[in-house]
Amino acid sequence: MWFKSVFHVLGVYLVTACMSVTGAMAQSDPLPSWNDGAPKQAIVDFVTAVTTEGGPDYVAPTDRIATFDNDGTLWSEQPMYVQLAFALDRIKQMAPDHPEWKDKEPYKSVLAGDLKGLAATGEKGVVELVAVTHAGMTSDEFTKIATDWIATAKHPKTGRLYTDMVYQPMLELVDYLHSNDFRVFIVSGGGIEFMRPWTEKVYGIPTERVVGSSIKTEYKVVDGKPVINRLPAVDFVDDKEGKPIGILGHIGKRPIAAFGNSDGDFQMLQWATSGDGKRFGLIVHHDDGDREVAYDRKSVFGKLDKALDEGPGLGWTIVSMKNDWKQVYPGQ
């Protein structure tokens, strides 16, 4: 009966082996929060192509650069940009020392909670708010203020921390690229010093890989101590045409992959995907009104119009949040 024992052992071995292979295959899925479909396959095909040594599309690790927009691409940007919420909170905290604000725009609208009134003040009003709330202090002081705020600030509708309002599928994508020796950068219209205190903890993207808008600064020695003071004037806006300029200035190389969600990212994707060799561009379309917010062509924040129309013709992948993502936020 020895042969029965042999077949029994062999059967157990084969079953165990199959289970191990099946488990390994399940664990090997680099994008578990993505539904199987064309966008997920396009990402995997691109990464496989540029990382396969000896292949026609192989790209050396030193040139594997990927850039991600932040607002609306990595985390929520509705009902307003998180940094704008930060500025509004700062105005309310500072208001007791400025009684004149109750009768002066844009402060009057902010203190009254009138976002339409604030919007009516236009870019001039927003720039003034940024100047007042982000300047007049050292860079170290601002970093502490931003760090303390983001640690407790919560989304007005969900009640979750803003740092929990990140997109799980995009976190997986960032990790997937990191595991394949990509250098991943954030390239955002948001303030560079507002983002840097928390991007590594939230996204695993270190401080030196954050590119953003900035205000003017000056170097001074105060009481024998060198400081960098933040001045009430905009230095650089890292949005639209500014994104490729910011990338070249900070990174010094054209990305081979770029990820965004709005027309503000159009030029970044256009520049990245027009280079030689294998390239990849991806736009996140916010079309899920149940799990997130459905918006695109008419949105005040994160308007997606031109990129939605022209992206497919440029070879970009358009991701439907509703159809291509199994979940939106961690733990959802």
C-alpha positions as CSV (number, residue, x, y, z in Angstrom):
1,M,0.0,0.0,0.0
2,W,3.0,2.2,-0.1
3,F,1.9,3.7,-3.4
4,K,-1.3,5.0,-1.7
5,S,0.8,6.8,0.8
6,V,3.0,8.2,-2.0
7,F,-0.1,9.4,-3.9
8,H,-1.5,10.8,-0.7
9,V,1.6,12.7,0.1
10,L,1.9,13.9,-3.5
11,G,-1.7,15.0,-3.5
12,V,-1.2,17.0,-0.3
13,Y,1.9,18.5,-1.8
14,L,0.1,19.5,-5.0
15,V,-2.8,21.0,-3.2
16,T,-0.5,22.9,-0.8
17,A,1.6,24.1,-3.8
18,C,-1.5,25.3,-5.6
19,M,-2.7,27.1,-2.5
20,S,0.7,28.7,-2.1
21,V,0.8,29.8,-5.7
22,T,-2.8,31.2,-5.5
23,G,-2.0,33.0,-2.3
24,A,1.2,34.4,-3.8
25,M,-0.7,35.6,-6.9
26,A,-3.3,37.3,-4.7
27,Q,-0.6,39.0,-2.6
28,S,1.4,40.0,-5.7
29,D,-1.4,42.3,-6.9
30,P,0.3,45.7,-6.5
31,L,-3.0,47.6,-6.9
32,P,-5.6,45.7,-4.8
33,S,-8.0,48.7,-4.6
34,W,-8.2,49.0,-8.3
35,N,-10.8,47.1,-10.3
36,D,-9.4,44.9,-13.1
37,G,-9.8,46.9,-16.3
38,A,-8.0,49.0,-18.9
39,P,-6.5,51.7,-16.5
40,K,-5.1,49.2,-14.1
41,Q,-3.7,47.1,-16.9
42,A,-2.2,50.2,-18.5
43,I,-0.3,51.1,-15.3
44,V,1.1,47.6,-14.9
45,D,2.0,47.3,-18.6
46,F,3.9,50.6,-18.4
47,V,5.8,49.8,-15.3
48,T,6.7,46.4,-16.6
49,A,7.9,47.8,-19.9
50,V,10.2,50.4,-18.4
51,T,11.6,48.1,-15.7
52,T,12.4,45.1,-17.9
53,E,16.1,45.0,-18.5
54,G,17.0,44.3,-22.1
55,G,13.5,45.3,-23.3
56,P,12.9,48.0,-25.9
57,D,11.3,50.4,-23.4
58,Y,13.7,49.9,-20.5
59,V,14.4,53.0,-18.5
60,A,17.3,53.2,-16.1
61,P,16.3,53.9,-12.4
62,T,18.0,57.3,-12.5
63,D,15.5,58.4,-15.1
64,R,12.4,56.8,-13.6
65,I,10.7,60.0,-12.5
66,A,7.0,60.2,-11.8
67,T,5.2,63.4,-10.8
68,F,1.8,63.6,-9.0
69,D,-0.5,66.6,-8.5
70,N,-1.7,66.7,-4.9
71,D,-5.2,68.3,-4.5
72,G,-7.8,66.1,-6.1
73,T,-5.1,63.5,-7.2
74,L,-3.7,62.2,-3.9
75,W,-6.3,63.6,-1.5
76,S,-9.7,65.4,-1.5
77,E,-10.0,68.9,-2.8
78,Q,-13.7,69.4,-2.2
79,P,-15.5,71.5,-0.9
80,M,-12.3,73.6,-1.1
81,Y,-8.5,73.2,-1.3
82,V,-7.2,72.1,2.1
83,Q,-4.7,74.9,2.2
84,L,-7.5,77.4,1.7
85,A,-9.3,75.8,4.7
86,F,-6.0,76.4,6.6
87,A,-5.9,80.0,5.6
88,L,-9.5,80.6,6.6
89,D,-8.9,79.0,10.0
90,R,-5.8,81.2,10.4
91,I,-7.9,84.3,9.7
92,K,-10.4,83.3,12.4
93,Q,-7.7,82.7,14.9
94,M,-6.0,86.1,14.1
95,A,-9.3,88.1,14.0
96,P,-9.4,89.2,17.7
97,D,-6.2,91.2,17.0
98,H,-7.8,92.8,13.9
99,P,-11.2,94.3,14.7
100,E,-11.1,96.2,11.4
101,W,-11.5,92.9,9.5
102,K,-15.2,92.7,10.3
103,D,-15.9,95.5,7.8
104,K,-13.2,94.8,5.3
105,E,-13.0,92.2,2.4
106,P,-12.0,89.5,2.0
107,Y,-11.8,89.1,5.8
108,K,-15.5,90.1,6.3
109,S,-16.7,87.2,4.1
110,V,-14.3,84.8,5.8
111,L,-15.5,85.7,9.2
112,A,-19.1,85.4,8.1
113,G,-18.6,82.0,6.5
114,D,-19.6,83.5,3.2
115,L,-17.6,81.5,0.6
116,K,-19.5,83.2,-2.3
117,G,-18.5,86.6,-1.0
118,L,-14.9,85.4,-0.7
119,A,-15.0,84.1,-4.3
120,A,-16.3,87.5,-5.4
121,T,-13.0,89.0,-4.2
122,G,-11.3,87.0,-6.9
123,E,-7.6,86.1,-7.1
124,K,-6.7,89.4,-5.4
125,G,-8.6,88.5,-2.3
126,V,-7.1,85.0,-2.1
127,V,-3.6,86.3,-2.5
128,E,-4.2,88.8,0.3
129,L,-5.4,86.0,2.6
130,V,-2.3,84.0,1.8
131,A,0.0,87.0,2.4
132,V,-1.6,87.7,5.8
133,T,-1.8,84.1,7.0
134,H,1.4,82.6,5.5
135,A,3.9,85.5,5.9
136,G,5.3,87.7,8.6
137,M,7.1,84.8,10.3
138,T,10.2,82.6,9.9
139,S,10.0,79.4,7.8
140,D,10.5,77.4,11.0
141,E,7.5,79.1,12.7
142,F,5.3,78.5,9.6
143,T,6.3,74.9,9.5
144,K,5.2,74.4,13.1
145,I,1.9,76.2,12.5
146,A,1.2,74.0,9.5
147,T,2.3,70.9,11.2
148,D,0.1,71.6,14.3
149,W,-2.9,72.4,12.1
150,I,-2.8,69.4,9.8
151,A,-2.5,67.1,12.8
152,T,-6.0,67.9,14.0
153,A,-7.9,69.6,11.2
154,K,-11.0,67.8,9.9
155,H,-13.0,67.7,6.7
156,P,-16.2,69.8,7.2
157,K,-18.5,67.1,5.8
158,T,-17.0,63.8,6.8
159,G,-15.5,64.8,10.1
160,R,-12.4,62.8,9.2
161,L,-8.9,64.2,9.5
162,Y,-7.8,65.7,6.1
163,T,-4.8,63.3,6.2
164,D,-7.4,60.4,6.2
165,M,-9.1,61.9,3.1
166,V,-6.4,60.4,0.9
167,Y,-7.1,58.1,-2.0
168,Q,-6.2,54.5,-1.2
169,P,-5.7,53.5,-4.9
170,M,-3.3,56.4,-5.4
171,L,-1.3,55.4,-2.2
172,E,-1.0,52.0,-3.7
173,L,0.2,53.4,-7.0
174,V,2.8,55.5,-5.3
175,D,4.0,52.5,-3.4
176,Y,4.0,50.4,-6.6
177,L,6.2,53.0,-8.3
178,H,8.6,53.2,-5.3
179,S,9.0,49.4,-5.3
180,N,10.0,49.6,-8.9
181,D,12.8,52.2,-8.3
182,F,10.8,55.2,-9.4
183,R,11.6,58.6,-7.8
184,V,8.1,60.0,-7.0
185,F,7.6,63.7,-6.7
186,I,4.6,65.8,-5.7
187,V,4.1,68.8,-8.1
188,S,1.3,70.9,-6.8
189,G,-0.2,74.3,-7.0
190,G,-0.3,74.2,-3.2
191,G,2.3,75.9,-1.1
192,I,5.6,74.0,-0.9
193,E,6.1,74.8,2.8
194,F,2.5,73.9,3.6
195,M,2.9,70.4,2.2
196,R,6.5,69.5,3.2
197,P,5.8,69.0,7.0
198,W,3.5,66.0,6.4
199,T,4.0,64.5,2.9
200,E,6.4,61.8,4.0
201,K,4.2,60.6,6.8
202,V,1.0,60.6,4.7
203,Y,2.4,59.5,1.3
204,G,5.9,58.3,1.9
205,I,7.2,61.1,-0.3
206,P,10.0,63.0,1.5
207,T,10.4,66.7,1.8
208,E,13.0,67.1,-0.9
209,R,10.6,65.6,-3.4
210,V,7.9,68.2,-3.1
211,V,7.5,71.0,-5.7
212,G,4.9,73.7,-5.1
213,S,4.0,77.4,-5.1
214,S,6.0,79.7,-2.9
215,I,6.1,83.1,-1.5
216,K,9.1,85.4,-1.4
217,T,11.6,85.0,1.5
218,E,14.7,86.7,2.8
219,Y,17.7,85.6,4.8
220,K,18.3,87.6,8.0
221,V,20.3,87.3,11.2
222,V,18.1,88.2,14.2
223,D,19.7,88.4,17.6
224,G,22.6,86.5,16.3
225,K,20.5,83.7,14.9
226,P,20.2,83.1,11.1
227,V,16.5,82.9,9.9
228,I,14.6,82.8,6.7
229,N,11.7,85.2,6.8
230,R,8.5,84.7,4.8
231,L,7.4,87.9,3.0
232,P,3.9,88.9,1.9
233,A,4.5,88.5,-1.8
234,V,4.0,85.5,-4.2
235,D,7.3,84.2,-5.6
236,F,6.2,81.3,-7.9
237,V,2.9,79.7,-8.8
238,D,3.3,76.0,-9.5
239,D,0.2,75.5,-11.6
240,K,-0.6,75.1,-15.3
241,E,2.4,76.3,-17.3
242,G,4.2,76.7,-14.0
243,K,4.3,73.0,-13.3
244,P,6.8,72.0,-16.1
245,I,8.9,75.1,-15.1
246,G,8.8,74.0,-11.5
247,I,9.8,70.4,-12.4
248,L,12.7,71.5,-14.4
249,G,13.9,74.0,-11.8
250,H,13.6,71.5,-8.9
251,I,14.1,68.1,-10.4
252,G,16.2,68.9,-13.5
253,K,14.7,66.1,-15.6
254,R,11.5,65.5,-17.6
255,P,9.3,62.9,-15.9
256,I,8.4,59.7,-17.8
257,A,5.0,59.5,-16.0
258,A,2.7,62.2,-14.7
259,F,-0.6,62.0,-12.8
260,G,-3.3,64.7,-12.3
261,N,-7.0,65.3,-12.1
262,S,-7.6,68.8,-13.5
263,D,-6.8,71.2,-16.3
264,G,-4.2,72.7,-14.0
265,D,-2.2,69.5,-14.6
266,F,-2.6,69.6,-18.4
267,Q,0.8,71.2,-19.1
268,M,2.6,68.8,-16.7
269,L,1.1,65.7,-18.4
270,Q,1.6,67.3,-21.9
271,W,5.3,67.9,-21.2
272,A,6.0,64.6,-19.5
273,T,4.3,62.5,-22.2
274,S,5.8,64.3,-25.2
275,G,9.4,63.1,-24.4
276,D,11.2,60.3,-26.1
277,G,10.7,56.7,-25.2
278,K,7.8,55.1,-23.2
279,R,5.7,57.6,-21.5
280,F,2.6,57.6,-19.3
281,G,-0.1,60.1,-18.4
282,L,-3.1,59.6,-16.1
283,I,-6.1,61.8,-15.2
284,V,-8.4,60.9,-12.2
285,H,-12.0,61.7,-13.2
286,H,-14.1,62.5,-10.1
287,D,-17.4,60.9,-11.3
288,D,-18.4,59.2,-8.1
289,G,-21.0,61.2,-6.3
290,D,-21.8,58.5,-3.8
291,R,-18.3,57.6,-2.3
292,E,-16.8,61.0,-3.0
293,V,-17.9,64.1,-5.0
294,A,-18.8,64.1,-8.7
295,Y,-17.4,67.2,-10.5
296,D,-15.5,68.2,-13.6
297,R,-16.2,70.9,-16.2
298,K,-17.9,73.5,-14.0
299,S,-16.1,73.0,-10.7
300,V,-14.5,76.0,-9.0
301,F,-11.9,73.7,-7.5
302,G,-10.3,71.1,-9.7
303,K,-12.0,72.0,-13.0
304,L,-11.5,69.2,-15.6
305,D,-12.6,70.1,-19.1
306,K,-9.8,70.4,-21.6
307,A,-7.8,67.4,-20.2
308,L,-11.0,65.3,-20.3
309,D,-11.6,66.1,-23.9
310,E,-8.0,66.0,-25.2
311,G,-6.4,63.5,-22.9
312,P,-7.4,60.3,-24.7
313,G,-6.2,61.6,-28.0
314,L,-2.8,62.3,-26.4
315,G,-2.7,58.7,-25.1
316,W,-3.5,59.5,-21.5
317,T,-5.4,57.1,-19.3
318,I,-8.6,58.5,-17.9
319,V,-9.5,56.8,-14.6
320,S,-13.2,56.7,-13.6
321,M,-13.2,56.9,-9.8
322,K,-16.7,55.3,-9.9
323,N,-15.8,52.3,-12.1
324,D,-12.1,51.8,-11.7
325,W,-11.7,52.0,-7.9
326,K,-12.9,49.4,-5.5
327,Q,-12.6,51.9,-2.7
328,V,-11.8,55.6,-2.4
329,Y,-10.5,56.2,1.1
330,P,-8.5,53.9,3.5
331,G,-10.8,51.8,5.5
332,Q,-13.9,52.7,3.4
